[in-house]
Amino acid sequence: MITTSIRGVARRALLATTALVALPGIAAAQEAPTGMINSAQGGGSAPAGSIQDPTIVIAQPGTPTTARDTSGPNGVNGVGQMVVDQQNGFIGLCTGTLINPRTVLFAAHCVNENANSTGFRDPWAYGAQQGGVPIAFGFAANNNVAGNSAFGQWLNGALKYQTNKANYLYNFNQVLYNPDSTKLGVGGNFLQGDVALASLDTPATNVPTWAVLFSALPVPNAINDTTGTGYHVAEYGYGNNGVGNTGGVGGIDFRRRAAENYVGLLGSLDDIDLFLFGATGGLPQNLYQLDFDDPRRGTATARGGSGNLNSGDKWIADLTAAMLAAPGGKMSKRPRRNHSPAFKAKVALAAVKGEKTLAELAQQYDVHPNLINQWRSRLLEGAADVFGSEPAASEPAIDVT
């Protein structure tokens, strides 16, 4: 998917209802990733918690097959698939866009975590030519053609870790990502500053480039129930795939897919949190946000899980209604709540037990996941104080020699 972050603009909300017209090309926005997708080489399963993104989910009667994108000369249009050899039996995959013959723009979360998602990786650690982690981009409509796999030749063939212009695959020699993307810790590496650049070791003279939008789109005069803000956008991705009734259940097959949608919101996650919970979460960055629901949303047969925002859809719809109904289009918010210490302790203990996810606890206690995580951390940090202070000499110093 082509995603544009908006910087230096006044916070505002361009809102549309979630009732998008069911055109064959309309697709789902990607779910929030926790890191790059790690795909096992030679079969096997991806590590727990990995997300196949960006997901392209098509409205019926369209299918993942009809969504396959072959636009551009020889099926090459400047949107490509990143491949990282993690050198542990897995490869990392993401989607990016060529913005000049030597530079690809993509998401920082694709490269800022280490192979095990336990910490962050120095961007200077990338680049096979420097003895670092191998990374490349393939711009073909299918990067794994039987008998002539661009990725296969780069990973294991005679052109291992080398540029292969005939197959539109380019090796990278340097990666840079926004350091702000790491400030919220592992698992929060996509919530802000999610921008990265990588330089090709050879100019991609046979691949089209894309222009970059550096300013906000003008505010529309009105919001349409069908077309929202009226800004029609194209989405491209090599991630999971599916249709509205199933979600992104189709695995990565190294093929690029395309779809359409309308911009539903130009706002921040803070804007949404303020409406939902009466408080912000420290995420003020403005983003263009899209929305696509299971066509059966609101019925007993609507699906849950991957590819559907579920409750988030309802939140965006409620947020839309609140902002459009308020004077001057300003957002109304729920009154701020003051939680008692006993309530915080109860929720924090539930989080420590780990029997439910943060999302499940947030729904159960009607509290933002960020708050639950903060309370859990405070509980663990203060646990030793329950037993009182001890003399500094009560434990021998650790011998590190």
Helices and strands as residue ranges (DSSP letters): E 5-6, E 37-40, E 56-58, G 73-75, E 79-85, E 90-100, E 103-106, G 108-110, G 123-125, G 128-130, E 135-138, H 150-156, G 165-167, E 169-177, G 179-182, E 196-200, E 232-237, E 241-243, E 247-250, E 257-262, E 265-267, H 269-277, E 286-289, H 311-325, G 327-329, H 341-353, H 358-365, H 369-381, G 383-387, G 392-394
